[in-house]
Amino acid sequence: MKIKLDENLPTDLVEALAHLGHDVDTVFQESLRGKDDPTVWKTTQAAGRFLISQDLYFSDIRTHSPGTHHGVLLVRLVDPSRESMTKRIVEVFEKEDVSEWAGCNVVATNQKIRVRRR
């Protein structure tokens, strides 16, 4: 899976997700740090990447309707520390069939995952 990590995620996820076989880049690598969310979204979609973020902007299904994009994972944890975020995201990518998430809006919390499909 081709993935873009938003600037609000730990950069050690690049190596962890790459180790699981994913092609990962970041908002930092694209010189998008500090850019507004619509710009990040447009660039991510133009690159054909699945976005992982904590930003609630990407949760609005009126703007980001399932099936109209390459997919987004919104991570909402009680403790959004670097360690907790890294651990939970890696756990999700190890246990779930993320290849089925293309075009989906996915929300991961501490306890569950919700997938909105086309």
C-alpha positions as CSV (number, residue, x, y, z in Angstrom):
1,M,0.0,0.0,0.0
2,K,1.2,3.5,-0.8
3,I,0.9,5.6,2.4
4,K,1.3,9.2,3.4
5,L,1.8,10.1,7.1
6,D,0.4,13.4,8.2
7,E,2.7,15.7,10.2
8,N,0.9,14.8,13.5
9,L,2.2,11.3,13.4
10,P,5.5,9.9,14.7
11,T,8.2,9.6,11.9
12,D,9.3,6.2,13.3
13,L,6.1,4.9,11.6
14,V,7.9,5.3,8.2
15,E,10.3,2.5,9.0
16,A,7.8,0.3,10.9
17,L,5.3,0.4,8.1
18,A,8.0,0.0,5.4
19,H,9.1,-3.1,7.3
20,L,5.6,-4.5,6.8
21,G,6.0,-4.0,3.0
22,H,4.3,-0.6,2.5
23,D,5.6,2.4,0.5
24,V,5.6,5.2,3.0
25,D,6.3,8.9,2.8
26,T,5.4,11.8,5.0
27,V,4.1,15.4,4.8
28,F,7.6,16.4,5.9
29,Q,9.3,14.7,2.9
30,E,6.9,16.5,0.6
31,S,7.7,19.9,2.1
32,L,4.0,20.2,3.2
33,R,4.7,20.8,6.9
34,G,2.4,23.6,8.1
35,K,0.3,23.6,4.9
36,D,-3.5,23.6,5.3
37,D,-5.4,20.3,5.3
38,P,-7.0,20.7,1.8
39,T,-3.5,21.1,0.3
40,V,-2.2,18.0,2.1
41,W,-5.3,16.1,0.9
42,K,-4.9,17.2,-2.7
43,T,-1.2,16.3,-2.8
44,T,-1.9,12.9,-1.1
45,Q,-4.6,12.1,-3.6
46,A,-2.6,13.2,-6.6
47,A,0.2,10.8,-5.5
48,G,-2.4,7.9,-5.1
49,R,-1.6,7.5,-1.4
50,F,-3.6,6.3,1.6
51,L,-3.5,9.0,4.3
52,I,-3.0,8.4,8.0
53,S,-3.8,11.3,10.3
54,Q,-5.2,12.4,13.6
55,D,-6.8,15.4,12.1
56,L,-10.6,15.6,12.3
57,Y,-10.8,17.5,9.0
58,F,-10.3,14.2,7.2
59,S,-13.3,12.6,9.1
60,D,-15.9,14.6,7.3
61,I,-17.5,12.2,4.9
62,R,-19.3,15.0,3.1
63,T,-15.9,16.2,1.9
64,H,-14.2,12.9,1.9
65,S,-16.9,10.4,0.8
66,P,-15.9,6.8,0.7
67,G,-15.0,5.7,-2.8
68,T,-14.0,9.2,-4.0
69,H,-10.4,9.0,-2.8
70,H,-7.5,6.6,-2.1
71,G,-8.4,6.0,1.5
72,V,-7.9,7.6,4.9
73,L,-7.2,6.3,8.4
74,L,-8.1,8.6,11.2
75,V,-6.4,7.6,14.5
76,R,-8.2,8.7,17.7
77,L,-6.5,7.4,20.8
78,V,-7.1,8.3,24.5
79,D,-3.3,8.7,24.9
80,P,-2.0,10.1,21.6
81,S,1.7,9.9,22.7
82,R,4.3,9.0,20.1
83,E,4.7,5.5,21.6
84,S,1.0,4.8,21.8
85,M,0.4,6.0,18.2
86,T,3.2,4.0,16.8
87,K,2.1,0.9,18.7
88,R,-1.5,1.1,17.7
89,I,-1.0,1.9,14.0
90,V,1.6,-0.9,13.6
91,E,-0.8,-3.3,15.4
92,V,-3.6,-2.3,13.0
93,F,-1.4,-2.8,10.0
94,E,-0.2,-6.2,11.3
95,K,-3.7,-7.6,12.2
96,E,-6.1,-6.1,9.6
97,D,-6.3,-6.7,5.8
98,V,-5.5,-3.0,5.0
99,S,-5.4,-3.8,1.3
100,E,-9.2,-3.8,1.4
101,W,-9.2,-0.2,2.7
102,A,-8.6,1.5,-0.7
103,G,-11.2,4.2,-1.0
104,C,-12.5,3.7,2.6
105,N,-12.8,6.0,5.6
106,V,-11.3,4.2,8.5
107,V,-11.3,5.2,12.2
108,A,-9.1,3.4,14.7
109,T,-9.5,3.9,18.4
110,N,-7.8,2.2,21.3
111,Q,-10.4,-0.7,21.2
112,K,-11.9,-0.9,17.7
113,I,-11.7,-0.1,14.0
114,R,-14.6,1.3,12.0
115,V,-14.5,1.0,8.2
116,R,-16.8,3.0,5.9
117,R,-16.8,1.6,2.5
118,R,-18.1,2.9,-0.9
